[in-house]
Amino acid sequence: MMEFALFRLPDGRAWLGEGPFTALAAAPAAGGAFYINDFDLSDPKPWKVPAKLHAITAESLAKTIHLNGTAAPQIHWAKPATEWFKMAFRRIRREVLAKRIEKMVPVLTESGTLTSGDPKRLLEAIMKAPENMWGYAHVKDSVGFLGATPELLFTAKRHDLETMALAGTAKPGNQDAFLTDVKEIEEHEIVVRYLADRLQTLGKVTRQPRSLCQTSGLVHFQSKLSVKMREVAEPAQLVPLLHPTPAVGCLPRDDASLAKLREYRQQLKVPGFFGAPFGFNESDGTTHIIVAIRGICWEGDKISLPSGCGIVGGSAFDHEWRELRLKREAVLRLLALHS
């Protein structure tokens, strides 16, 4: 059996852990463990300590996991059907307009069939992702997922925690209109407000001004937040405090809204990894947890490419459908795949 996990920081430093993994409920003091869970946080022991841990580079990757001799994957994609997603969109928008919820993120998944090659080859593209992205992967035999995400759930070390709101999306070149787009700003500020409220329970929150974040063919609004925590927090407790943020989940984040969100994710057959927390704790006690978006997953020759969009009062179906396509195209471009 082959199992491994990979985590790459925006500065290019990366680690690859080989199984078998030891599962723990809390991060080990010595570091060197991966945080792997699904969107619903259903694994009570999400910290996975590898049997072997390697610090890797883009150059040493192929040798470490024996990629040499394998070909890049060729995938035949099926056109995504609008029917189920349109129904979810209408229902969510009705709830938003009735002011029963403020925001919810449905996810559309494009399906493909692997016709030749090995999806693990895509790890090379992950290692070469742009500098403002985190790379992640978990592979077990013929099942796996990987991606490069611009979204950080948090980085924590002792009393310091940093996080970000990343919401609101446009194509580059359309920045002037985007900067004043009321719907996109509203969607972004909902996430900022949620994070600030949650983080206040830990200590004093500082917010940086809203700025633009450009990643592999997309532009997002980004606001960085930091907290000086009154007490050192265990990362395993911070994850459920923040996840899911309204950038991938819903607001309010009460039981009824979360149950509805899960129902939509089931109906739309959303892979468990998408929007889930994924991370790594370094030996110096720094823990990085990212939000696993901008990725694909596979099971045998079945490939899935999910993308999500935030529904708020100002949302229009055609605009959101286009945004979903832009996000999937950004992933294909990043992985050097073609739809």
SVG drawing of the C-alpha trace seen along z (x, -y; Angstrom):
<svg xmlns="http://www.w3.org/2000/svg" viewBox="-39 -51 55 53">
<polyline fill="none" stroke="black" stroke-width="0.4" points="0.0,0.0 1.2,-3.5 0.2,-6.5 1.7,-10.0 0.9,-13.6 2.4,-16.8 2.4,-20.4 4.0,-23.4 4.3,-26.9 4.1,-30.0 7.8,-30.6 8.5,-27.3 9.5,-25.2 7.7,-21.8 7.4,-18.5 6.4,-15.1 5.3,-12.5 5.3,-8.7 2.9,-6.3 2.0,-4.4 0.7,-7.3 0.0,-7.4 -3.3,-9.2 -3.5,-11.6 -6.3,-13.9 -3.8,-16.7 -0.7,-18.0 2.5,-16.3 4.9,-18.6 7.8,-17.6 6.0,-18.8 6.2,-17.1 2.6,-16.0 -0.1,-16.7 -3.7,-17.8 -6.0,-15.8 -9.8,-15.9 -13.0,-16.2 -15.3,-19.2 -17.5,-17.9 -14.5,-17.3 -15.6,-13.7 -12.1,-12.3 -11.6,-12.6 -7.8,-12.0 -7.0,-14.3 -3.2,-14.7 -1.3,-12.2 2.4,-11.5 4.3,-10.0 6.7,-7.0 9.2,-9.1 9.2,-12.9 11.2,-14.5 11.9,-18.2 11.5,-18.4 12.0,-20.7 10.4,-20.7 13.6,-19.0 13.7,-16.2 9.9,-15.4 10.0,-12.9 12.7,-10.9 11.1,-10.9 7.8,-9.4 9.1,-7.5 7.3,-9.5 10.0,-8.8 8.7,-6.8 5.0,-7.9 3.2,-10.1 1.2,-13.2 -2.6,-12.4 -4.9,-12.8 -8.5,-13.4 -11.7,-13.4 -14.1,-16.0 -17.9,-15.8 -19.8,-19.1 -21.3,-20.0 -25.1,-19.8 -26.9,-23.0 -30.1,-21.4 -29.3,-20.5 -27.0,-23.5 -29.7,-25.9 -32.2,-24.4 -29.8,-24.8 -29.0,-28.4 -32.7,-29.3 -33.5,-27.8 -30.5,-29.4 -31.3,-32.8 -34.9,-32.6 -33.6,-32.0 -31.2,-34.9 -33.9,-37.3 -36.2,-36.2 -33.4,-37.1 -33.3,-33.5 -29.7,-33.2 -27.1,-35.8 -24.9,-33.7 -24.3,-30.1 -21.8,-28.5 -23.0,-25.7 -20.4,-23.7 -20.6,-22.4 -18.3,-19.4 -17.2,-18.7 -16.5,-15.0 -13.8,-13.5 -12.4,-10.1 -8.7,-9.4 -7.8,-8.0 -4.0,-7.6 -1.2,-8.7 -0.9,-9.2 -2.6,-12.0 0.4,-12.0 2.4,-13.8 0.3,-16.9 2.3,-17.2 5.0,-18.8 2.7,-21.6 1.7,-22.0 5.4,-22.4 5.7,-25.2 2.5,-27.0 2.7,-30.8 4.3,-32.3 1.0,-33.4 -0.4,-29.8 -0.2,-26.8 0.2,-23.4 -1.5,-20.3 -2.0,-16.6 -3.0,-13.3 -2.7,-10.1 -3.6,-6.6 -3.2,-3.8 -5.5,-4.8 -7.4,-7.5 -6.2,-11.0 -6.6,-14.8 -4.2,-17.7 -4.3,-21.4 -2.8,-24.8 -5.0,-27.2 -4.7,-30.9 -6.8,-30.6 -5.3,-30.3 -7.6,-29.2 -4.9,-30.2 -1.2,-30.1 -0.6,-29.9 2.5,-29.9 2.2,-30.3 0.2,-33.5 0.1,-34.7 -2.5,-33.8 -2.9,-35.1 -5.8,-34.5 -7.5,-36.0 -10.8,-36.7 -10.6,-35.7 -13.9,-36.2 -15.1,-38.0 -13.8,-36.9 -13.1,-38.5 -11.0,-38.0 -7.8,-40.1 -8.2,-43.1 -11.6,-43.9 -10.2,-45.4 -11.7,-48.9 -15.2,-47.5 -14.4,-44.8 -13.1,-47.4 -16.5,-49.0 -18.7,-45.9 -21.3,-46.0 -22.1,-42.3 -18.5,-41.2 -17.6,-43.7 -20.7,-42.5 -19.7,-38.8 -16.2,-39.7 -17.2,-41.8 -19.5,-39.0 -16.4,-36.8 -14.4,-39.5 -17.2,-40.2 -17.6,-36.5 -13.8,-36.0 -13.5,-39.2 -16.4,-38.0 -14.9,-34.5 -11.4,-35.7 -12.5,-38.2 -13.0,-35.3 -9.2,-34.6 -7.8,-38.1 -7.4,-41.5 -8.1,-41.4 -6.2,-43.6 -7.5,-43.9 -5.5,-45.2 -7.2,-47.1 -9.0,-45.2 -6.6,-44.6 -6.5,-42.5 -5.0,-39.0 -4.1,-37.8 -3.7,-34.0 -3.4,-31.9 -5.8,-33.9 -8.2,-35.1 -8.5,-38.2 -10.0,-38.1 -10.6,-40.6 -8.3,-39.8 -8.2,-41.1 -5.6,-39.9 -6.5,-39.6 -4.2,-38.8 -4.8,-38.1 -2.6,-38.3 -4.2,-35.3 -4.6,-35.6 -3.7,-31.9 -1.8,-29.5 -4.5,-27.6 -4.3,-24.0 -4.7,-24.0 -7.2,-21.1 -9.5,-23.6 -8.9,-26.5 -10.0,-24.5 -13.7,-24.0 -13.8,-27.6 -13.1,-29.0 -14.1,-26.2 -16.2,-26.5 -15.9,-30.2 -18.6,-31.8 -16.1,-31.8 -16.8,-28.1 -19.8,-27.6 -22.7,-29.7 -23.8,-32.5 -25.3,-32.2 -23.2,-29.2 -25.9,-27.6 -26.9,-23.9 -29.9,-24.4 -27.9,-26.3 -25.0,-23.9 -27.4,-20.9 -28.8,-22.6 -25.3,-23.3 -24.4,-19.6 -27.6,-18.6 -26.7,-20.7 -23.2,-19.3 -24.6,-15.7 -27.1,-16.4 -24.4,-18.0 -22.0,-15.2 -19.2,-17.5 -16.0,-15.6 -15.2,-15.6 -11.8,-17.3 -13.2,-20.4 -13.3,-23.4 -11.9,-21.2 -9.0,-22.2 -5.6,-20.7 -2.3,-21.5 1.1,-20.9 2.8,-21.7 6.5,-22.5 9.1,-21.4 9.3,-25.0 5.6,-24.8 4.2,-26.8 1.0,-25.3 -0.4,-26.2 -4.0,-25.2 -5.3,-26.0 -8.7,-25.7 -8.5,-23.0 -9.9,-24.7 -8.5,-25.0 -7.8,-21.3 -9.0,-18.0 -9.5,-14.5 -9.6,-11.0 -10.7,-7.5 -9.3,-5.0 -10.1,-6.6 -12.9,-8.9 -11.7,-12.5 -13.6,-15.4 -13.0,-19.1 -15.2,-21.1 -15.7,-24.9 -17.9,-26.9 -19.6,-30.4 -21.1,-32.5 -24.8,-33.3 -25.8,-36.6 -28.6,-39.1 -27.1,-40.5 -26.2,-37.2 -27.4,-36.4 -27.3,-32.9 -25.4,-33.7 -22.7,-35.7 -22.2,-32.8 -22.2,-30.1 -19.5,-32.1 -17.5,-32.5 -17.6,-28.7 -16.2,-28.1 -13.4,-30.7 -12.4,-28.9 -12.3,-25.5 -10.3,-27.0 -7.9,-28.5 -7.3,-25.0 -6.8,-23.4 -4.3,-26.2 -2.4,-25.8 -2.2,-22.0 -1.4,-22.4 -4.5,-20.3 -6.9,-21.1 -10.6,-20.9"/>
</svg>
